[in-house]
Amino acid sequence: MKYVAHINVMPHKELLDPQGKAVNNSLHNLGLNNLHDVRIGKHITLHVEAASKDEAEKMTREACKKLLANPVMESFDLTLTEA
C-alpha cells in the first residue's frame, strides 16, 4: 500500500528560536502587533510504501528519529494518509 506522511518538525519550546524571534519582530515592525510567539519549523512530506499503515508509521518514525529531526533540539509529529 502507498501512504503519504506529513511530518512537522519544531524546535523544543524550551529552546530559543532566533529565526522565530526575527520574524516576530518583523511582524511587529509591519504593524501586525497582535501576532505573537512565532516559532519556525519545517514541514516534510514523504511517500511511503508499506504492507500496512502501522508499518508505514514505524518506518516514518524511524526516519524522523534517525535523520529528519534532531531529538536534542526538535520534536516532531506526523500524520499518515493513504495515497
C-alpha positions in Angstrom: 0.0 0.0 0.0 1.1 3.6 -0.6 0.9 6.3 2.1 1.7 10.0 2.3 3.4 11.0 5.6 3.2 14.7 6.7 5.8 15.5 9.3 6.1 18.7 11.3 9.4 19.3 13.0 9.6 22.1 15.6 12.2 23.3 18.0 11.6 22.4 21.6 9.5 25.0 23.4 12.3 25.5 26.0 14.9 26.5 23.4 15.5 29.9 21.9 14.2 30.1 18.3 16.2 33.0 16.8 14.5 32.7 13.4 11.1 32.8 15.0 12.1 35.8 17.1 13.3 37.7 14.0 10.1 37.0 12.2 8.1 38.0 15.3 10.0 41.4 15.4 9.5 41.9 11.7 5.7 41.3 12.0 5.6 44.0 14.8 7.6 46.4 12.6 5.0 45.9 9.9 2.3 46.9 12.4 1.0 43.4 13.0 1.2 43.7 16.7 -1.5 41.1 17.6 0.7 38.2 16.3 3.0 36.7 19.0 5.3 33.9 19.9 6.4 32.9 16.3 8.2 29.5 16.1 9.8 28.4 12.8 10.0 24.8 12.0 9.8 22.6 8.9 7.2 20.5 7.1 8.3 17.3 5.4 6.2 15.2 3.1 7.2 11.6 2.3 5.7 8.9 0.1 5.9 5.6 1.9 5.3 2.1 0.5 4.4 -0.5 3.2 2.3 -3.5 3.9 0.2 -1.7 6.5 -0.4 1.7 8.0 1.4 0.6 11.2 4.5 -0.4 9.3 4.4 2.9 7.3 4.2 4.8 10.6 7.0 2.7 12.1 9.3 3.4 9.2 8.4 7.1 9.2 9.1 7.5 12.9 12.5 5.8 12.4 13.3 8.2 9.6 12.4 11.1 11.9 14.4 9.8 14.8 17.5 9.0 12.8 17.6 11.8 10.3 14.7 14.3 9.9 14.6 15.7 13.4 17.3 16.3 15.9 15.9 14.9 19.2 18.2 17.1 21.3 16.7 20.3 19.8 13.5 19.3 18.0 10.3 17.4 18.4 8.1 16.0 15.6 4.6 14.9 14.9 3.3 13.0 11.9 0.1 12.0 10.1 -0.3 9.3 7.5 -2.9 9.2 4.8 -3.5 6.6 2.0 -2.1 7.8 -1.3 
